[in-house]
Amino acid sequence: MLDRACMEEDEWGKNSLKQALKLIKDLSNQYGLDVAMTSMQEAIVRKRTEGLPENAAVVAARIVHYGLHTPGEPGSDMSRYDELLPATGGASYGSK
C-alpha cells in the first residue's frame, strides 16, 4: 500500500514509487496502459489514495465496462426504511 504521509505531502518515497509502478504494470496488463494511467489519475484526483491499488482497480474496471462518466444505476427505494429510522436532520436516501 502506498505510504499515506508521502501521498499527502506530494512526495513519494522510493517504496511508494515502486508500488505505483507495479500497480500501473498490473493494471496495464489487464486493461491497457491508457486505462491504467486514467484510473491512477482518477483515484489520486478524487483523494482515494488510501488503498490506492484497490481504488485504481475499481476505477479501471468501471472505465472498461461502463465508462468513467456513466451515471450509476438507481438503487432500491429505501423510503420505507427511512420511515422506520428516527429523524436526525439528515437526508432521506430513498425519497424522491
N, C-alpha and C positions, 0 to 999 in steps of 0.2 A: 504494500500500500504506500502511496506517495506520502512523504512527510508533510503533514498539515502546516507546520510552522513555516516551512520553506515555501509552500504554496501561497500562504497569506502574505508573506513578505516579497513575493515575486522573485525569490532567489532559490532555485532548486539546487539541492546538493547532488553530489555525484551519484549516490544510490537512487535518488528520485529521478534523475535524468535517465539512468539505465532502465528503471522500471517503466518510465514513459515510453522509451524507445521500444522496449519489449512489447508493451501494450499496443503501440502503433503497428508493430510487426504482426502480432497475433490478429488484430482486427483487420489489417490489410490482407492477410492470408484468407480470412473468412469472407470479407465484404468488399475488398478492393481498397486501394490507397486513398482515393477521394473520400469515400465514406468513413474510413478510419480517421483521417485528419478532421473532417467535419464533425464527427462525433466527439473527438477530443476537444475541439474548439467549443462546441456547444456545452459540453459538461463543465468546462472551465468558465465560460461566459456566464452560465447560469449558476455559478458558485456551487457546483456539485462535486467538489474536489475530494470530499470525504468519501472514500470508497470509489475513487475515480475509475478503476478498471470495470467495476460493475455498472456504474452510471454510463460510461462511454459505450459499453457493450449494449446496454438497453437503447441508447440513442441510435447506435449503428443499426440495430435490428429494426427500429422504428423507421429510419430513413429508407432502408431496403424494402420493407413490407408495406408501409403506409405513406411514406413521405414525411418530411420533417414538419411541414406546416399543415398537415391534415388534422382537423379537429378530432378529438376523441369521440367515441360513440356515447350517447347519453346513457347514464346509468339507470338503475332501478328507481322507481318513485319511492322515496323514503318518507313521504309526508305522514303516513300512518305512524311511523316510529317517532317522528318529530312531535306528534301529538302526545305521545306517552312520556316524553322527556320533560323535565321541569324547564320553564323558560329562564334563560340566563342572560338574555340580551344578545345572543349570538345569532348568526344566520341560520335559517332553516335550509337543509340541504335538498329536500325533495320537493319543496314548494315551487310553484310556477308563477 
